[in-house]
């Protein structure tokens, strides 16, 4: 399967089939701080990815908006 990673951008080949959570563990990535996308859809940690899958692994970025309140 093809795995597209960001920061730095790269593409790697991984033997499949493999479960999402196992894939992330193999890559040394934390499940809570990474999303896996297949065909434009987020996939859960227990989904089995096929040998021919193309997935993207994205880092989760959290934050909020800052809004000034005037009185």
N, C-alpha and C positions, 0 to 999 in steps of 0.2 A: 504494500500500500504506500501511497505518497502522503507524506506529512509536511505541511507548510508551516514553518515557524517564523515568528517575527522577533525583532530585537536580539540579534541581527537577523535580517531576512535570509532564510535558507530553506532548502527543500531536501528532505531525507527519505530514503526508502526503509520501510520497516516490514518485517515478516508478519503476515496476518494469516488467519484471522486472529484478532486480539480484542479484548474488552477495553473500553475507554480508560477505566481506572488503571489497568495493567500497563497500557500504553504510556500514560503519564508517569507512572512509577518508573518504567524503563528509561524514560527520558529525563528522569530526575526532577520532575515538575510536580508541584503541589496542586492537588485537585481543587482546593478551595480558592486558589488564585489563578486558575486557568480554565478557559472555556474551550470546548471542542465543537467544531462546526463541520457538518457534512451536508452537502447539497443545500447550503444556505440555512440549515436548521441546527439549532443547538441540540446536542445529544447528551443523554444522561450517562453517568459513570458506569452503569451496568450494561450499556449497549455493546453488542458484539459488532466490531467493524470487520468487514470482509477483506479478502486478499487484494481486491481491486479498488478498494475505497480510496478516495482522495479527501483528506481532512485538513482543516486549518486549526492550529492551536493558537488561541489569543489570550494574552494576559488580561486579567480583570483589572479595570481601573475604576476606583471608586472616588467619590467626592460629591460635593453638593454645590449649589449656587450660593453666591454671596450677594445678599441684598441689603442695601442700606435702607433704614427706615427713617424718614424725616418726620419731625413732630410739628 
